[in-house]
Amino acid sequence: MKVSYQWLNEYIELDGIAAEELAELMTRGGIEIDGVESRNKGVTGVVVGHVVSKEKHPDADKLNVCKVDVGTGEELQIVCGAKNVDAGQKVPVAVIGAVLPDDFKIKRAKLRGVESQGMICSAKELGLNDKLLPKEQQEGILVLPEATPVGTPIGDVLGIDDEVLELDLTPNRSDCLSMLGVAYEVGALTGREAKRPSESVHHAAADTADYVSVSIEAREQCSHYAARYIKGVQIGPSPQWLQNRLMAAGVRPINNVVDVTNFVMLEYGQPLHAFDADKVPGGRILVRMAREGETIVTLDDQERKLEPHMLVITDGSEPIALAGVMGGASTEVTASTVNILLESAKFDGGTIRKTSRQLGLRSESSIRFEKEVDPSNVIPALNRAAKLIAELGEGFVTQGIVEAIAAAAEPKQVTVALERINSYLGTELTSLEVRSIFGRLQFPYTLHDNDVFVVEVPTRRGDITRAVDLIEEVARLHGYDNIPTTLIHGDAIPGSLTKEQSIRRELRKRLTDSGLHEVICYSFTSPARTSLFPALTSEAKAVRLAMPMSEERSVLRTTLIAQLTETAVYNRNRKNESAALFEIGSVFHTDEEQLTRLPQEKHRFAALLTGNKTAASWNTKAEAYDFYDAKGIVETIAETLGLSGSISYAAAQPEHFHPGRTASVTLHTPAGEVVIGYVGQLHPALQVEWDMADTYLVELELNALYEAASSDIAYKALPKYPAMERDIAVVVDAAVAAGSLTDAAWATAGELLESVRVFDVYTGERLGADKKSVAISLVYRHAERTLTDEEVTAVHGQVVQKFEQSFGAELRK
């Protein structure tokens, strides 16, 4: 929204407040001002001149020698090359010593031997945007109205000694899409009173109802439609003051009738439309929804296909306008128009927005209707426009308004207590201070016991519906800078990361530092992908999208690794055969066939390793990823979260994983044990199907890790006494897990055992079928004394005996 400082001054006294100061005041009050631009680009010494005569230049066919009166008592001789210059015109003249934009100074000169004592200027030479001028004025010199006084400074005539404030409005402040709305806002900020323009209309003897009838069929989409009739209008250019106002707001003048509708729209925020009344059969107006197959040719001469959800204005049968968006060409106001049917209405914002976007027609009118206009301005804006059209077009306004009302707008009443205001803002405002603020806002109120305000919110402020909205008004008008600073306290500090967010951030850092690349996959996938890795879905059903973009993205994902494999295949097909990827994201589970409640959203971690972790070099071979690289990722996560001793692994054979190279991951907590995921190799059949090298996968539930994670650091004193190490190699059945042996050693040796490490596993014919040798190193130490050889031998013997009894182990010779 562009706001002319001079125009705004007509509605509220701005003396003593410069444009820059006003911009700062409004920005601090919650209406951000993007910038303040001067309309004068550096023009001085340019005045209105009268072209007394024009003759051809004696030595140049394209030049003319003009005699121009600029009100100094003598005529100036000016050489001009514009095609449209002619005797009798009023034109802007830059006299000797004048300065034009870009510091262009006018000096006495000779053109082809003829002296020129100045310059007749075009709009562009004056720094005006010629695209905002009427089409007939966009080329050649600028021709001014005949009644313009000679010698008047051009800044006064064109209104360029003005500044324009660019408002960056949030969607809730549609009231400031009008000059009056901005005036009310400035009045609230400064304590000055906003003035409304005159809306009184002088009527002709004829009755409007004799020419116009209005009815509303789409009552939910149009709550109020009003019309006036103006007879005997003469279509022509608008006076210069009106053109100046429109151009300052970025609107191009067209003719006096259309310009008035645009002017009043900018003034009141209420869009209007003028029909050529003689082109509306019987003056009948019917507001209804469009019918299937209907079309309309709009003012831009484009044929538009209408849909049943679009609101149209019709002449009883055929559409003559797209309500709130654009008029129809069939009833356009032209130079031959004599009688005007003037429309003012309240249309539903959602309907207008949908129509505007579908047809690609976003106008100043639709922008205002989309954000909801003030319903109380329908009649005042109509009267104001009718008054101006009659004055500028020398027409006559018929008696009365023809209107149809589907729903009357009433001001809202909102209750707020002084105690609640101060509680929310941390202030100690008095009742008098709050009453003063409501008074500046022009919000009528009644004050009840215990300082409870019942405020009647004007319809122009549709953004205020609750007590907190009134509290916000008090805050911004009291001044955000005046709200006291208080120390934040409580269990959660606003703006800080939650435990879960901190964990995810730390995991991302650790894993990327370890050489993995984070990916973010679609949350949508195909039904076929959700059938993969059922062990990770807990047999949950996939949630189907109501409006999928494609069948390949038609359901919410139930695992992360299904899409990581898809990403790896995509990269492999493009010769990127090695990848180390991870993702932290959500999966979605439900147990319903037909969704009636929100699905479960679970946070998961997943990783994928495929190809080589090191490339071949002249002195080394390429090294491929293996199971232990994937297991190392799990151990890195456990270490990061302080859970190194709380994670264990067990052989597992979940579907679509390699049956012999996969383990379940179990988290041990005081509440019990829970399987949180799997680490293993992708099933060989899938590797062949997807043409992948050996691929290793990890997927873990994060919620359980969030709860168990601890940032506490357990310190341990450095040992003062020496350790004693014993190695043992036992032959056991191949099915016995090495981890079972180490667990038994810990349980048997007790506090004397410091560490247990498997350092060799051997299988071969010498041991026999289904046998293996496991070599284990055990370190013994006492924290407070030196162990004797006899003590260690006794404890070590118990460990050996436990192996023999529990696992049928034999000491390997």
Buried (B, 14 or more C-beta within 10 A) or exposed (E): BBBBBBBBBBBBBBEEBEBEEBBEBBBBBBBBBEEBBBBBEEBBBBBBBBBBEBEEBEEBEEBBBBBBBBEEEEBBEBBBBBEBBBEEBBBBBBBBEBBBBEEEEBEEEEBEEBEBBBBBBBBBBBBBEBEBBBEEBBBBBBBBEEEBEBBBBBBEBBBBBBBBBBBEBEEEBBBBBBBBBBBBBBBBBBEBEBEEBEBEBEBBEBBBBEBBBBEBEBEEBBBBBBBBBBBEBEBEBBBBEBBBBBBBBBBBBBBBBBBBBBBBBBBBBBBBBBBBBBBBEEBBBBBBBBEEEBEBBBBEEEEBEBBEEBBBBBBBEEBBBBBBBBBBBBBBBEEEBBBBBBBBBBBBBEBBBBBBEBBEBBBBBBBBBBBBBBBBBBBBBBBBBBBBBBBBBEBBBBBBBBBBBBEEBEBBEBBBBBEBBBEBBEBEBEEEBBBBBBEBBBBBBEBEEEBBBEBBBBBBBBBBEEBBBBBBBBBBBBEEEEEEEEEEEEEEEEEEEEEBEBBBEBBBEBBEEEEBEEBEBEBBBBEEBBBBBBBBBEEBBBBBEEEEEEEBBBBBBBBBBBBBBBBBBEBBEEEEBBBBBBBBBBBBBBEEEEEEEEBBEBBBBBBBBBBBBEEEEEEEEEEBBBBEBBBBBBBBBBEBBBBEEBBBBEBBEBEBBBBEBBBBBBBBEEEEEEBBBBBBBBBEEBBEEBEBBBBBBBBBBBEBBBEBBEEEEEEEEEEEEEBBEBEBBBBBEEEBBBBBBBEBBEEBBEEBBBBBEEEEEBEEEEBEEEBBBBBBBBBBBBEEEEBEEEBBEEBBEBBBEBBBEBBEBBEBE
